[in-house]
Structures are given as structure tokens and as C-alpha cells.
């Protein structure tokens, strides 16, 4: 006998809440006129199951550890506004108290990519053509000309 589905969704509730909060925070940052938050990307949010706390992870293309502190301070200065936006836009029984941390995973990935690029091609592999070179254009599957 086949089991009847009871409307279950493929994602857990906390996963959906995390994504919803990330979207709301990212949208709200676009309207905040704080220059310390220019080019800040919200990479993820982790809200606990009881919706009491949420950690917002961010990244910026120019930040180092000192800049991270400035960005985190700016985000914390706007914390109440961000939480209010969540309360206004999300149907949740509780609005999580937000904290802010740099996304170390993004930076670690960039470091690995840089190391691999510096190592060069594996033995027996042709070197990658420089971006913008004729060889790079041919490698993209087209001749660069409309036929």
C-alpha cells in the first residue's frame, strides 16, 4: 500500500527561514545609505530552530580583517532596522536577534583558487591561455566572428 504524502516539502523549515531572512536582509541593505555597506554581499544566514538568534554571514570583495570589523559594526548599527524588516515581511512567530560575521568559506575558496592558479597546469596539460588572448577566444567554442 502506497504511503500518502501529507504536503511535506523537500526543504526543512529552517532552511526556508534561512533563505527568507537572507533575502530580506540583502534587499534592506540596498536601501540603507551607509557607505560602509557598499558592495557587501549577504552570503548566508543561519537561524536557530527556535527563531531566537540568527547569524548573518557577509562578504566584500575588498575586505580584510580590519575591514570586516568595520562592516560588522555597520551591520550591527542597522540591526534593529534589519530585524524590523524581517518582522514586517516574514510571517514568523518570532523575529531572530541578528549577529554578523564575515564568511570565511568564500575567502578560503578564493585562497585555494589562487594557490591552484599559481601552481600552474598539471604535467602533460597545456597551459591555460591568458584572458583576452586569441587562444582564449578560440577555446570558448566560437571563432569570435558571426558566420
N, C-alpha and C positions, 0 to 999 in steps of 0.2 A: 504494500500500500504506500503510495507516494505521500510524502510529507507536505503539508500545505504551508506556503510562505505566509508569514504574518506581517508583511510590509517592512521587513528588515532592509536596511540599506547596506551597500557594500563598504561604507566607511563608518568607523566608530564615531560616536558623538563628539568626543574630544578633538578628533582630527578635523571635523567640520567646524567646530568652535575656533580652533587654532587658525584655520584659514580665514574664517569670517573676521576675526579680530585683526589679523594681518592686513586684510583688505581695507578695513575701516581706518586703521592707524595710517596706512600708506596714503589713502585718499585725504585724510585730515592733514597730513604733513604737507601736501601740495598747496593747501590754502593758508598754512601758517607762514607768516612773513619773516621768519627768523633766518638770517643769513648763515648761521652756524649749521643749519639743517639742509643747506643746498647740496644736491647730489647724494643725499642719504637714501639708501635703499633698505627697506624692511625685508629681510631675507626669511624670517620665520617668527612664529610666536608659539610658545608652549604654555598653555593654561592648565592648571591642575584640575582634576576631576570635580572638585567641589566648587570651582569657579572663584576661589578666593584670591589667587595670585596668578599672574601671567608674566612671563619673561619675553620681552621683545628683543629679537636679535637684529642687528643692523650692520651695514657695511657701507663704506665710502671708498671711491677709487683713489683718494689722495691721503687717507688717514694712516697715521702711525699711532703708537700707544698714547702719546700726548694728545693727539687729535681725537682719539677715541674718548678720552676723558671729557673733552670739550663737547663732543656730540652727545655723550651720555648725560652730561649736565644740562644741555639744552633740551633734550628729550624729557628729562625729569622736571624741568621748569614748566613744560607743557603737559605734564602727566594728567593733571586734573581735567584739562580740556580734552585730552585724548580719551580718558575714561568716560567723560560726559558724552562724547561722540559715540562710544560703544554702547552706552546705556540708551541713547536716543535711537540708534539704528538697529540694534540687535535685540531679539526677544529672548532675553536670558533672565533667569530669576535673580541673578546676582551679577554685578559688574566686577571683574577681577581688578585687584590693585596691581598696576604695572610696574615692572622694573626693566632696565635696559642694559644690554650687553653687546659688545662687538661680536660678530660672527667669525669665530676663529677658523671655522671649517672652510670658508671662502678663501681666506688668506693662506691656509695650509695648501689648498688646491693650487693656488697661484704659485706658491713656492715650489711645489712638485713639478708643475708645468715648466717653470723657469729652469729648474735643475735638468729636466729631461731635454729641454731645448739646448742647454749648454753642453750636454753630453754629446750631442750630435747624433747622426744616424748610426744604427747598428752595423756591425761589419757585414758587408755584402749588400747593404741598402744604398741606393743612390741618395745623395744629399738633397734636402728639400730646396727648391728654388726660392730665391728671395721674393717677398711680396712685391707685386707690381712688375716683375720681370716677364719677358715674353714666355719663358718656360712655365711660370706660374699661371699665366693666362691660358696656355695650351692645356695645362693639367686640369683645368676646370671643366673640360669636356667640350669646349667650344673653341673656335678659331679666333674669336673676337670680332668676326665680321658677320654681318647678316647676309645669308645666301638668298 
